[in-house]
Amino acid sequence: MKRDHAKLICDVGELTGLFHDAPGMEDFLRKITAMITRHMACEVCSIYLYYQDSRELVLKATTGLNPSCVGHVRMRLGEGLTGQALKERRPICEGRAKDNPHFRYFPGIGEEKFESFLAVPILRGTVEIGVMVIQSEKKNYFTPEDIQIFRAVTSQLAATIETARLLITLNDKERQKRAPAVAADLKFVKGRSGAEGVALGNAVVVDEAMTDLQRFTQTSHTHTEDDFHKAVQATEAQLEDLQEQVETTLFDVAALIFTAQILMLKDKGFSDVIAAQIRHGVDPPQAVVSVVQEYVRKFASINDSYLREKIYDVKDMGRRVLENMTGLKDPHADFEGRIVIARELFPSDVLKLFSQKVKGIILLNGGVTSHVAILSRSLNIPLVIADEPGLLAVPGGTRVLLDAVMGTIHINPDEDTVRKVLDREDLNKDLDRLKRLIREHPKTKDGVAVKLMANINLLGDLKAANEFKADGIGLYRTEFPFLIRSNFPLEEEQYLIYRRLVQGMPGKEITFRTLDIGGDKILLHYNYGREENPFLGLRSIRFSLKHKDVFIQQIRAILRAGHGHDMRVLFPMISSVDEFLEAKGIVQECAHDLAKEGIKYIKDPPIGTMIELPSVIEIIDELAQEADFLSIGTNDLIQYLLAVDRNNEKVADLYMPYHPAVLRALKKVADAGLKYGKDVSVCGDMAHSVQFLPFLLGIGLRRFSMDARYLPSVHEKLSTIVLAEAEIKTREILQQSKAVRTAQLLDDF
């Protein structure tokens, strides 16, 4: 029987289908084992869950072994091949398992006839969830490719299986968190734009929407246990439909984001308890509310912040059940067409809001904002970040005008304000007008050719990049599949995403920036430990070089995806020549390994470095000789040159792109590129600034990469610039020592 690897890996649609007709957690896990035995063409698949308190692995689901042993087969961490795989956090593959002295035999389980054995640990970052095992009657049956594929499968399913484990065993000590109330009478709030755009709609505060379920119990209608079960079925269908919508539009980040709610509905500890209360005379809506509140208390007691966030999943799922049972709609929890106000959101929350057609988002200052903002931009959701606790007290249904271009929030705005803001935005969104600004070959007024590239965050950004005729992808931020998922995506998962990217822009140059995390871009599943200043800590290339197993998988996926395409590799946050050469050496090692394995890959792709740290400005000549190209990340370069946190409103006025030190540093980088014949591009916010464009051209830069929506305005500005005039003005600017004077001269441009 042929193994159907392509079908198994990243087939989120089929994984979603596992929820159908699975009455409980054990049945859900068993459906996983059945799916894997089918795709891997083997006879056995088993799932063992690990319990930290007892340090035991317990068989919780199997296809092919004696089902009566489920729940009874237990082994300690490190015991048997299965326990060894988890303890050593690595796959263990044996062509004839019984020959291995670590093999543990369990009478009555029925595995005597199976020869080949493959165990892969189920992990979420550093968290041990369990082990998945496949077995075959044939000797030496599993290949290196099988190991690679099976690891990718367990990575995909890790968070889902972890949630199932949690629901099976949720009986920890309880405590309840209550947030202090905040009162405010607000009319206007000035914040900062996270994702540009304008939205007008009624407000909904996430904290309020997720807590007040008692309103559903205040009804005179009589409900039955049958009404409850029908509501559960309807809710399950709704959630599965939402998951399918996300998968269709967001292949690269559709990470089973509604898993927790669907699993809770199937958890007998949820539905059976509610049904029992109803049979004992409790009104069905009240029974749902009381059990949901019980779950909230249990989740609130969990130390793991990632799992604790599932409180919102519990409340959202409970609300949906109550709406379907009572026929009442909660106006505060219907996100379609609404302006959502929240203290903070995670990337998966933004995806859920997108699937529910939210109109705009307001976040309070603090928490994880950087990658949430980038994701919002890619999803075209206007976002403003404002340090104003009073926003959490805005009554649900209040009319709000969100001007995320100016970074302002108008509460109960007058019609004149609404008209002015919406008219301006209509002009900005006139796609036909914008397309008329695009020229096939961008050039200055006096005919100097310039490359205008697109920055890509999600695969969905390709549409705008192609519509506005980007010359290629100057920066693909590879971190989003890492930020959205609850585990590190493995090589095969990344390869499929990267391959879609290069196929989406055929014949054009594509630059892959390797993983850029840390600082304010946090992996929720990774334990960073305490860092006093994460912006100066384990981030970007430092993280990759410390975790070379993660780095190698990414580089292999990039090299494989680049086969037959014009592709480049870019390292972020390089601080020295030594660091660059170390990272480059890993690329060369990966290429050598792929060649030995007979796997197609791009040979000798150009390898470049981001210019973001002051340290590389002083060694720019040496770095330019080693790198194939340079890419200036102006946002971080300005931040580190001026020692100003660009996300800190208290020092925001000190974040000055026009500071003489910044402008002179850019000139040094441009000069090094010209001297050694290396391409130099700009990919930070300065790249799309029409104010800085003449200066950047004047110092010799000819490559710019930006979010695709800025391409029309840059095309328009470019066509008005005479290069000789820009060069004269640039020389005058570089002679200035005061920022106020450079700002004036740039405005004169």
N, C-alpha and C positions, 0 to 999 in steps of 0.2 A: 504494500500500500504506500502511495506517494505522500510525503509530508507536505502539507499545504502551508508553508511558511508565510508566503505573501498574504494569504487570507488571515492568518492569525495575528500578525504583527500590526498594531495600530488600527485594527478594525474595531473602532469604538462603537460602531453601529451594532456589531454582533455582541459586544460586551454589554451594551445597554439592553439587548434582548434577553440577557440572562435574568433580568428582573421579572420577566413574564412568568406567571404560574409558579412562582417560588414562594410557598406559603410561609417559610421561616428562614432564619439565618443558615441553619445546617443544609436546608434544601438549596439555598442560593449557592453555598460553597460547593455542594455536590454538582450543581450545574456547571460550575467552572471546571471541575475535574473532568466532567464528561466532554466538554468542549475541547479541552486540551488533549485528551486521549484521541479524539477524532482528528484533530489537526496534526498532531505529532505522530500519528499512525502507530501508537503504542497501545499496550493492553492495560496499563495501570497509570493512574494519576492520583496522588493523595496530597491533602493539605494538612499540615501540622501547625497548630497555633502555639506560640510561646507565651508563657505567663511568668512575668518577672518576679512576682512574689514567691512562687514556689520553684522558680528556675526550672520549669518543666516544659517539654514539648508534648502536646496532646493531639492525637489523631482526631480531626474534626470532620473530615469528608474524604471519601474515596470512590473512585470508579475502578473496579477490577479486583479489589481485595474484599474480604469478608465484611459486609456492612455492619454486622453486629459488634465489630471491634471498635467502631467509632466511639470515642469518648473513653475507651478503656486502655488503649495503647498509649503508654506514657514513657518518656525517656528524659533524662537529665541533659542539660546543656553540655555538649561534648560527647554524649553517649551515642554509640552507633554512628553510621555514616551520616544519618540525618542530623543528629546533634552536633557532629563534628563540622558539618557544613555551616551551621549557624554560628557556632563558636568561633570558627576561623573566617567567617564572613566571605566564603568563596564557594563556587560550584564544586561538587565532587562527582566525578563520572567514573564508573567502573564497567569494564566489558564483561566481567563475571564477578558480581558483587560478593558471592560467598567466599571468594579467594582472599578478600581483604580482611585482615584480622580485626578491624574495627566494626565489621558487619554485625548487627545485632538481630538475632532470630527471635521472633515472637510466635509461639505455638498458636495455631488456630487462625492466624491472620490470612493464610492462604497464599503466601508469596514464595513458596518453595520452588515453583516451576519457573520463576522469572530470573533471568540471568543479568541482563544489562540494567544499570541503575544510574540515574542522574538526579542529584539533589541540588537545588538552588535556594539560598536564603532569601526570605522576603524581608526587605529592609525599607525604612523610610529615613534616609539620611543615616543617623547613628542609632535610630530606634529599631530594635529587633522585634519583628512581628511574627515570624514563623519560618517554615520551610515548605517548599513545594517539591514533590518527588514524582518522577515518571519512571516506569519500568517496562521492560520488554522480555519476551521469552527468548529472543534471539541474542546470541553472544555478540559483543562488540558492535552493538546496534547504533548507538548515538555518536554523531560526528561532531567535530568542532563547531560546525555551523549550527547544529542542534543546540549546543551549549549557549552559543551567542543568542539565538532566537529565544530560547527558554528564559534566559536572563532578562531579555527585553519584555517578555510576557509578565514575569513576576514584578518587574518595575512598574508596568502599566497598572497592575492589579493591587499593588501594595497598599495604597490608601484605602481602597474599597475593602480589602480583606481586613485591614486594621479596624475600620469602622464596624464591620461585622463582628470582629472579636470583642470590641468594646460593648456592642449591644448585647452580646451573649453574656457578658460577665459584669455588667454595670451594677455594682452594689457597694460602691465606695462610700465613705462617710460624706455627709451632706453639709452644705453651707449655702447661703444665698447672698448674692451681691446686690446691693441697691445703689444706684447712682444718685447723687444729690441733685435735687431739682435746681434749675436755673431760671430765673425770671428776667425778662427783658421786654422793652417796648421799642423795637427797632424799625427804622424806616429805610436806612441806607447803610451799607457796610462796604468798606473798601478792602479788598483782599488782593490776591495775585492770581493771574491766569495760570491754570494748569493745562488746559486744553481749550484752544480758542473756539469761539462760536457764541451764539445767542440763543436763549431759550426762554419762553414764557409759559408758565404753567402753575398749577397749584402745588403747594409744598407738601411733602410728607417727611416727617422726622423718623429715621430708621428706629431709634430707640423706642419711640411711642408705638410705631407700627408693629413692633415685635413683642410688645409686652401685654397690651390690654386685650385679653381674650374673653374677659368676663361679659363683654357686651353681647356675646352670642348666647349667653345663658338667659338673657332677659327677653324671652319670647313666650307668648302664650300658646304657641303651637306644640302639640304632643309629638315627640319623636320616639322611634323604636330602635331596637338592636339592629333590625334589618336596615333601617335608614343609615345607621353607622357603617355597616359593612359596605353598603352601596357607595357611601361617601369615600371610604378608603379606596375602593376600586376606581372611582372617578378621579381622586387625587393622584393615584398612581399613574393613571393614563395622562393626566396633565403634566406631571413631572417628566415622564418619558418623552412626551411631545416636546417639552422645552429642551431636554437634553439633545434630542434629534435636531432641533433647529440650530443649536449652538454648533453641533458637529458639522452641519452642512456648510455653515458660513465661516467657521473658525477651526479648520482642520488642525492647524499647528498648536492651538492651545485648548482644544476641546478635551479636557482632562476629566471626564465623568464628574462634572461639578455638581450634579444633583444626586450623586450617589448616596450621600448620607440620608437625605429625606426618604428616598425610595427604600433603602434598607430598613429604616425605622418603621415604615409602614408594614414591612414584612416581619418585623420582630414580634414574636409572640409575647414578649415581655411588655410590648406596647398594646397591641390589639386585643390580646386575650385578657389583659388586666382591665381594659376599658369595658369589654363585653361582660366580664364578671361583675363589675360594678353596676352595669345596666340591669343585669339579671337580679341584683340585690336591691333594685328600686331606685338607684341614682338616675337622675335625668340625663339622657345621653350627652347633650352638650356639656353639662357640668362634669360628667365622667371624663370626657376628652380633656377639658381644661385642667382638671386635677392631675391627670397622668402626665400631661405635657409639663405642668409646673414641677412635678416630681422629677422628670427627666432634666429640666433646666437646673434644678438644685444639684443633681448628680454631676452633670457636666461642669457646673461651676466649681465643683470641688477638685477637679482634675488639675494637676500641676502643669501638664503640658499645654502651653498656650495655643499651639496649633489645634489640638483637640478641643480645648475649651471654647474656641471660636464656633464650634458646632452648636452652641447654644442658639445661635441665630437660625440655624437649620431646623432645630427642634421647633422653635416658635413659628417659623414660616410654615413648616409642614402641618403643625397643629391648626394654624389659621386656615389653611386650605381645606382640611378635613371639615372644620366647622362651617366654612362657607358652603361646601358641597352638601352638608347635611341639613343646614337650616335654610338654605336659599338666600341668606342675608349676605351682603357684600360689605367688607370692611373698607370704607372709603379711605382710611389712613394707610392701608397696606396694598392698595392697588397702585403699582408703580407706573403703569402705562400712561405716558404723557405727563408725568409728574417731575417736579424738581426735588430730588432726594437730598436730604440734609443728614449728615452722619458725622460722628466724631472721627472715625477713620474707617477705611475699607481695605480689604485685601483684593488682589487681582481677581480671584475667583468670584468675589462679590460683584465686581464691575461686570464680569461676564454674565452673571445672573441678571443684573439690572439691564444690560444690553438685550438679553433674550426677552425681557419683559417690557421692552420699548420705552425705557426711561428717557426723559427729555433732557435732563441736565443734572449735575451733581455739585453739591456744596460740601466741602470737607473742612472740618476745623483743623487748625494748624497742629502739626505733630503726627507721629506715627509713620507708617509706610506710605509715602506720597509720590516719590519720584517715578517708580515704574507704574503706579496707578495712573499718574498723569500721562505718561507715554502711551499706555494702553487706551486711555480715554481718547487721546488724539487719534489713534488708529481706528477707533470705533466711532469717531465723529460724535462723541458725547461731550458737550461743553462742560468744563470743570473750573470752579473757582475754589481756592484754598484761603480761608479767612480765620484769623485767630480771634473769634468772637463767640464765647460760650453761650451768649444769649440766643444764638441761632437755634439751639436745641429746644428752646421754649417757643418757637414760632408755631402757632396752632396749625394743625393739619387742615389743608384746604385753603390756606392763605395764598393769595395770588403773589407770585414772585417773578420778577424779571431778572434773569441771569445774563449779565453781559460779560462773558468770559474773554472778550477781546480786550476790554479795558480793565478787567478784574474787579468788577463792581456787582453788587447785589442790591436790587431795588425791591423793597417789601411793600405790597399794596401800591404800586406805582400809579401815577396819574396817566391819562391817555396820551398826553403830549409827549411824555418821556418814552412811553411804549412805542409810539409812532416813529420818533426820531431814531431809536435804536434799531427797530425792525427794518426801517427803510434802508439804513446803512448796511445792515446785514444782507438784505435782499440783493443789493448791488454787489456785495462781496461774493455772493453765491451764484451769480449769473454765469453759468458754466459756458454758454456760447460766447459771452464777452471775454471770459478768461482764455478760452481756446484761441481766440483771435489774437491774443497777445503772444502766443507761442510761435517761434520761428523754427523751421526745420534744422537750421544750423546756427545756433546762437553766436552772435558776434557783436563787438562794439560798433559805434556809429561809423568809425573809420576802418571797419573791416577786420579787426583782430578776433580770431576764433577763440571761443571759450567753451569749456565743457560744463554743462549743468546736469548734475546727477541727483538721484533721489536717495534719501535715507529710508530704510525699510525696517519696520518693527514687527509687523505681522504679514502673513502672505496676502491678506486682504488689501494691503497698501499698494500692491502691484497694479491694481486697476487704475488708480490715480496717476501712478508713475508712468504708465503707458499712455493714458489719455493726454497727459501733458508732455509727452514725448521726451522723457528723461533720457539723457545720453547713456545711462547705465545706472547701476546701484553703487553709489560711492561709499555706503556704509549699511551693512545688514547687521542689526543688533541681535546676536544669536541667543541672548540670555532669556528671551521671553518664554520659550518652552521650559526653561529651568525655573523661572519665577512662578509660572502658573501651576506647574505640576507639583505633586507632593513628594516627589523623589527625583533623583537625577535621571533625565532621559538617557537611555543607552544608545550605543552607536546606531543600531538599526532604526530606532525611532527618529533620531536626528537626521540620518541619511534620507529618509523618506520626505521629511520637511524640507531639507536643503535642496533635494532633487526637484521638488515642486517649484522652489524659488528660481533655480537656474532655468528651468523649462518655461517659467513665466515671463522671462525677458531674453529670448533667444538672440544670439549674435551680439549681445552687448556685455560690456565689462561688469563684473560683479565682485564687490569686495566684502569678504566675510570678516567681521571683527570677532575674535574669540571671546569667550565668556567674560563679561564685565559686570561683576556683582560685588557686593560689599558697599560700605558707606551707607547710603539710604536705599540701596537695592538689595533687600534681604531675602535669602532663601529661608522660608518658614520651616523647612524640614531639616535644616542644618544647624547644629549647635556650635555657634561661633565662640561661646564663652564670653566673658566680659571684656569689652574693649572700651577704654576711656575715650578714645577718639577714632571711631570706625572709619572716618575718611582718611586717616593716616595708618590704617591697620591692614588686615588681611583682605585685600580686595583686588579685583581684576587679575592681571597676570600673576600677581603674588599668590592668589588663591589657586590658579591653574598649576603653577610650578610646585606648590606644596601638595596638591592633590593630582599627581600626574596620571593616576588611573582615569580620573574624570577628563583631564586634558587630552590624553591619548585617544579616548573614545571620540571626543569632539573633532580632533584633527583628522582622524581616520574617516569620519563621516563627511567632513568637508572635502577632503581629497577625493573621496569616491564620488561625491555629488558633482564635483568639478570636472569630471572626465568628459572631454569633448566640448568644453565651454571655456570662455575667457574669464578666468576666476583668479582672485588674489586673496591672500591671507594677511590680516592686520592684527597686531598685538596691542592691547590697551595698557596704558599706565606704565610704560617702560621707563625705568629710571637710570639705566646704565647700559653701556655696550655689552657688558658681561651678561646682563639679564636678557637682552635681545638675542645674543648668540645661543644662550641656553635654550630659549624657546624655539629658535630656528632649528637647533639640533634635534629637538623632539619631532618637528615636522619631517626632517630628513630621515629620522629613524622610522617614523610611521610609513613614509613612502617606501622605504626599504622592505619593511615587513609586508606591506600590501603587494609589492612586486613578488616577494617569495611565495606568498599565498596565491598568486595568480589572479588577484582581484584588480579590476580596471580602476584606474585613478588618474588624476591630472598630474603630469610629470613637471617638476620644476616650476611651480606657480610663483609669481612674484610675491615676496614676503616683505611687509612694511611695518612701520611702527607709528603709533599715535604719539603726537607731541603734546603732552599734557602737564609735564612736571618741569619746574625751573631747572632741575639738575641737568636735563638734556640740552638746554639752551647753550650751556657752556661747553658741551662736547658735541655740538650739532654737526661739525665737520666730520668727526670720526664716525658718528652714527650714520650720517648720510652716505659714507663710503661703504658701510656694511649692509644697510637696508636697500631694498629695491625701490621703495617709495616712502614718502612721509605724508602723514595725515594729521592736521592740526585740530585737536579737540579744544576749541576756544573756551568752552564753559569751564572745564576743569583747569585749563592753563591760567585763566584769569583768577579763578578761585585760589589756586596755590601760589601764584605770583604775588597776589595782594593779601593773602591770608584772610580772605573774607568768605564765610559760608554763604553761598548764594541763596540758601533756603531760610536764612535767618533775617527776619524783618528788621531786627534791631540794628543791623549793619548793612542793610540792603543798599543804602545810598553810597556805601564805600565800594560796592561792586561796580567797577568802572571799566568797561571794555575800551574806552578811549584814554585810559591812563598811559602816559608816555612809556612806562616800562613795558606794558603789554604791546604797544605798537612797535617798539624797537625789537622786542623779542620775535614778533611775527616777521619783521624784516630780516633778522638773522637766519630764520628758518628758510625763508624764501631764497635768500642769497646762497645758502648751502645747497639747496636743490638745484639752482641754476649752475653753480660751480661744478657739481659732480654729475650733472645730467640726470637728476632724479625728479620724478613727478612729485609735486607738493599740492595737496588739496586741503580745503577747509571744510570741516563737517560739523562744527558747532553752530550755535545760534547766529554768530556773526556772518555765516555763509549766506543767510537769507536776508540780512539787513541791507536795505537799499542805501542806508546812510554810510555804511562801511565799504560798499562795493567798489567805489572809485579808488579808495585807499588801497584795498587789497589788490586791485588790478595794477595800481601804481607801484607796488613793491614787487611785482612780477608774477603774481599768482594767476593761474588760468583754469583752475579746477575747483568747483564748488559743489558741495553735496548738502541737500536740505530736504525737509519734509516736502512731499510733492505739491502740496497746496500753495507753497510759496513760489513755485517755478514761474507762473505767469507774471507776477510782479517783478521778479528778478529779470526775466526776459525784457519786460517793458523798460526797466531802468537801464539795463545794459545797452539797449539800442540808442540811448541818449548820450552815452559817455564817449568822449574823444580821448583816447589813451594818452596822447602827448600832453594834454591839459591835466589829466589825472596824475601823471608822473611829476609834473612841476608842483602841483599842489601837495602831493605826497612828500616831496623833499622838504617843503616848508613845515609840514606837520611834524616830521621826524626831528626837526631842529628845536621843537618846543620842549620846555621842561615842566610846564604847568598843565594839569589836566583840564582846567577851565578853558585854556586857550586851544588845546587840541579839540575839545568838544565844539568850540565856536567854529573852527576851521572845517571840521567834518560837517557841521550843519550848513556851511557855505557851499559845500559840494552840491 
